[in-house]
Amino acid sequence: MDIKDFAKHSQKEKPQEKSKEFDAKQIQNDYGDLVEEFLKRYGKMDEKQMLFEMFELVKQKKEEGTFDITQIENACKSISPFLDAGQREYMQSLLEKLR
């Protein structure tokens, strides 16, 4: 491959990079059922109740050896584009408490 071919190839890849950006449909496909279940279970709770439930569940999962912070971090990365700066900061502080 000479330099001209490389330049043409590189230019073709740039539009594809945009397709890697956040995709709401993919989030729905990946997490739609989880979100629906979450809303059914926690939708009417206030923040204090939800946090209590979350930390109890995390404690249980850690005791069972099934807690996976990576899964939670990946989900947070996926929803991050929906959040404003304050919400992202709050989410990060919760993640720190879960570790």
Summary of the structure (lengths in Angstrom):
residues: 99
radius of gyration: 19.3
end to end distance: 47.8
largest distance: 62.5
contacts: 183
relative contact order: 0.07
helix: 83%
strand: 0%
